[in-house]
Amino acid sequence: MNFTLPKYEQKNYEISKEKALHVITKKNIYELVKSTGSRLVDERSLIFYFFDFQIKFDLNKLELTIPDSIKTKSTEGLILHYIAYSKGIQPSGNWIQFYQIKDATLYQPVFKKRTIDIINKAVKTPEQFFAKALKLGGKEIDFISSARAFKFSAFPFFPILLVYYEGDDEIPWELKFLFDQNCISNLPPEDIVITSQFISLQFFKV
């Protein structure tokens, strides 16, 4: 089934895309390589990974090459925003929750609905969550003793941590998204929501 954006959303998408491309054209190749964490191919294309998907951006044609399996206007817009606006700030290794991100308050009401609630529909048991997180490219890392954490590289400078907190007879198990405290330097809050929603929806595909 084909999905067509409403006219106002289509217009907003086109405006946002044009703004991002305009910003990109104001930067030289080496600035873009540094700010995105990408590598340069043939002196005209950037290559980097969005989660486990290879992305290519042609600097001459201003065109993105995205795998068909994830190619949507939302994904295209998100990736263009990363290329345009990422400052290339290295992750600090210190993790925070979404509500702690600067200027994220406006998006707080929809964040859980577009992330945790989606994953909870896609997985029914902790074991199923662990298996799917690994299949989706999550790397399990050491965390606190009562939790298991899976690290995803959404973009070269934008890691996401999905943490499963064990429950007990009185408290149910809980899932949380954590972000590096420098995340706002490389993506604005709205795009952080979209990035988190993307990986959440992938739990239905494995």
N, C-alpha and C positions, 0 to 999 in steps of 0.2 A: 504494500500500500504506500503510495506516495504521500508525502506530507508537505504542505505548502504553508509558509509563514503568513500570518495576517499581514495586510499591507503596511500597517504602522510598524510592525516588528521587522519586516523586510527593509523598510526605509531606515530604521534605526541601525540595522545590521550594516547596510551599505555605508551609512555615515561613519559608523565606528570603524569599518574596514578602511575607508578612505583616509581617516585620521591616522590610523596606525601605519598605513603605507607611506603617508606623508612624513611621519616621524622617522621611519626607517630610511627614507631617501636622504634625510639630512645627516645621516651618520655614514662614516666611511666603513669599508669592509672590515678593517681591523678592530674598530670600535665595536662592531656587531659581533665579531668572533669573541671578543673579550667579555662583552656584557651578557651574551647568551650561553657561553661555555660550549660553543659549537666548534667544529673543525671546518676548515675551508677546503673545498674541492674544486679543482680546475680554475681557481682564482675568481670564481663567480657564483658559487653555490655554498650555502651553509648546510651542514649535516649535524643533526643532534637527535636525541631520543626523547619522546613523550611517552613516559612509562616504558613499555617494551616495544614501542612502535617507532620505526625510523622516519624522521621528518626531513625533507629537503626543501630549501628555499632558494629559488633562483633570483639572484640580486639584479640581473639584467632585465628579466621579464617580470620581476616582482610576483612570482608565482610559487605557490606552495604545492608540494607533492606529499599527499597524505594517503596512507593505506585505505582502500575502499571500505574495509570493515568498520572504520571509525570516522569516515568522511561525512561530516555534517557541517552546517553553517556555524553551529555553536562551537564545534571543535576547531574549525578553521579560524573563527574569530578569536578564540582563546589563544591559539598558537601565535597568531599575528600580534596579539597584545604582548605576549612574552617577548617576542623578537623586538618589538618597538620599545617597550617600557622597562624591561629588566635592566637593573643597574649593575648586574654581575657581582652582587655582594655574596661572598662565600657564606654558607651556613655556619652558624655559631656552635651548633651541637646542643644548644639549650632549647627545650621544648615547651611550648605554651598551647593553651586551648584556644579555640576560635574566638571566644568572647574577649580574650586578652589581646587580640590583634587590634592595632590602631585603626580607628574608623570602621570597625566591623559591626558595630552595634546595630546599624540599620538592617543588616542582613541576618542577624541572629535568629529572628523568628522562623526563617525558611531553612536555615542551615540543617537542623536536625531532620526535618522532613525530607530534604534532598540527599541525605547521607545515611545516618544511622537507621532511620525508618526503612530506607530502601534495602540496606544490607540485611536487616532483620526479616524482611520478606523473602530474601534470596537464600538465607541459611536458617536452618532449624536447630542446629546443635553447635556447641563450641568446636567439636571435632570437624564438622563440616566447614566452619569458618576458617580454621587453621589450614585445612587442605586447599581450600579455594584461594586463600591469601597467598600461599606458596605457588600455586599454579599461575597466579596473576603476576608473579615476579617479585612478590614481597620477600625481603630477606629478614629472617628472624634475628633479632639482636638482644643482647642482655638488657634486662630492665629490672624492675622490682620483683621480688620473689613471688608475689601474689598476682602476677600478670605476665602475659606473653605479648610481645610487641613485634610488629612486622613493618619494615621500612621500605617505602616505595620512592623511586626517583621519578617524580612527575615531570620535572624538567631538570637540566643539569645543575641549576642552583636552587631547586625547589623540592626538597624531600618532604614526604608525608609519613607520619607514623600512625598506624592503626593498632590500638592497644586493647587487648581483651583482659578485663579485670575479673578475676575469679569471684564467685559469690559464695554464699553459705546457706544454711537453713533459713536465715532471716533476710538476707540481702541477695537479690538475683544477680547473675553475671551482667557485666556492663561493657559496652564497646565505646571507645572514644577516639576521635581524631586529634592528633597533636601536630603542631607545626613548628618549624624552627623560628626562633624569635626575630630573625632577620627576613622572614618571608615577605613582609610588606614592601621590602625594597625591590622585590623582583616580580610581584604580581599585586594588583589592587584587590580589595576585599571581594568585590563581585566576581572576579575571575578565580579567586581562591574557592569560592562556593562552587563554581562551574567545574573546576579541576577535581574537587572532592566528590561532586556528583558523578563525574565521569567514572572514577574508579569504583564508586559504589554500584553503579549500573553494570559494571563488568562482572560482578558477582553472580549475575543471572546467566552469564555466558559460558561459565566453566562448571 
